[in-house]
Amino acid sequence: MQQVKAVIAHSKGAPVSLETINVPDPGPGEAVVKISACGVCHTDLHYREGGINDDFPFL
Protein backbone atom coordinates (compact mmCIF):
# COMPACT_ATOMS: atom_id res chain seq x y z
CA MET A 1 0.00 0.00 0.00
CA GLN A 2 1.27 3.48 -0.78
CA GLN A 3 0.22 6.97 0.24
CA VAL A 4 -0.59 9.62 -2.35
CA LYS A 5 -1.95 13.17 -2.39
CA ALA A 6 -5.57 13.63 -3.49
CA VAL A 7 -7.87 16.62 -3.88
CA ILE A 8 -11.19 15.65 -2.30
CA ALA A 9 -14.63 17.26 -2.50
CA HIS A 10 -16.48 16.22 0.66
CA SER A 11 -19.82 17.89 -0.04
CA LYS A 12 -21.68 19.92 -2.65
CA GLY A 13 -20.13 23.36 -3.18
CA ALA A 14 -17.74 23.06 -0.22
CA PRO A 15 -14.07 23.91 -0.64
CA VAL A 16 -11.93 20.99 -1.76
CA SER A 17 -9.07 19.77 0.42
CA LEU A 18 -5.65 18.32 -0.34
CA GLU A 19 -5.26 15.10 1.66
CA THR A 20 -2.98 12.10 1.85
CA ILE A 21 -4.84 8.85 1.13
CA ASN A 22 -3.87 5.18 1.06
CA VAL A 23 -3.93 3.41 -2.30
CA PRO A 24 -3.78 -0.39 -2.34
CA ASP A 25 -1.00 -2.15 -4.22
CA PRO A 26 -1.98 -3.06 -7.78
CA GLY A 27 -3.43 -6.48 -8.44
CA PRO A 28 -2.93 -8.75 -11.44
CA GLY A 29 -3.32 -6.83 -14.70
CA GLU A 30 -3.16 -3.43 -12.93
CA ALA A 31 -0.37 -0.84 -12.87
CA VAL A 32 0.72 2.16 -10.84
CA VAL A 33 1.05 5.32 -12.94
CA LYS A 34 3.00 8.35 -11.74
CA ILE A 35 1.11 11.60 -12.34
CA SER A 36 3.37 14.65 -12.67
CA ALA A 37 0.66 17.23 -13.36
CA CYS A 38 -3.09 17.46 -13.78
CA GLY A 39 -5.69 20.02 -14.71
CA VAL A 40 -9.26 20.93 -13.87
CA CYS A 41 -11.92 21.13 -16.56
CA HIS A 42 -15.42 22.56 -16.37
CA THR A 43 -16.89 19.06 -15.86
CA ASP A 44 -14.83 18.72 -12.65
CA LEU A 45 -16.34 21.97 -11.37
CA HIS A 46 -19.83 20.82 -12.35
CA TYR A 47 -19.34 17.60 -10.33
CA ARG A 48 -18.16 19.64 -7.32
CA GLU A 49 -21.32 21.74 -7.47
CA GLY A 50 -23.48 18.59 -7.52
CA GLY A 51 -24.73 19.25 -11.06
CA ILE A 52 -23.82 15.81 -12.41
CA ASN A 53 -23.75 13.57 -9.36
CA ASP A 54 -24.30 14.03 -5.65
CA ASP A 55 -22.24 11.03 -4.54
CA PHE A 56 -19.74 12.68 -2.18
CA PRO A 57 -16.93 12.54 -1.30
CA PHE A 58 -15.15 12.21 -4.61
CA LEU A 59 -11.50 12.56 -5.68
N, C-alpha and C positions, 0 to 999 in steps of 0.2 A: 504494500500500500504506500502511496506517496501523497504528499501534501502539495496543493497548488493554490494559486490565488484565483478567486472568482468574484465577479460583480453580481450581486444578488438583489432582486426586487422582492421584498417581503410582502408588500400589499399594494393595492391599486393606488397609483399616484404618489406613493411615498418615495422619499429619496432612496436611491440604491446605495448599497454598502459594499466595500471591498473586504472580502473575508478569505481566510485560509480554510480550505475544505479538504477532506480525505477522498482520494480517488483509488478504487481498488486496482490491484494489478490486472493487466490484461489477461483474458482467457484465450483458449485456442482460437485462432483465426482473427484475433484482435491485435491492435498495435497502439503504442503510445506515440503521440505526435507532439512535437515541441512547437508551441505558438509563440512567435516573436512579436507580433503586433496584431491588433484587431481594430475593427471600426464599428460604428453604430449607424444603422440605417433607420429610415422612418418607420419601418415595420417593427423594429425593436422598441421604439418609443410608443407605438400604438399598443403593443403588448403590455408595456409598463402601465399605460393608462387604463388597461382592462378592456380595450376596444376589440380585441380579437379573442381573448381567453381570460378567464378570471381564476385560473388555477395557480395560485401563489403558494409558496415562493417559486421563482424561476431564476435560472442562471443566464 
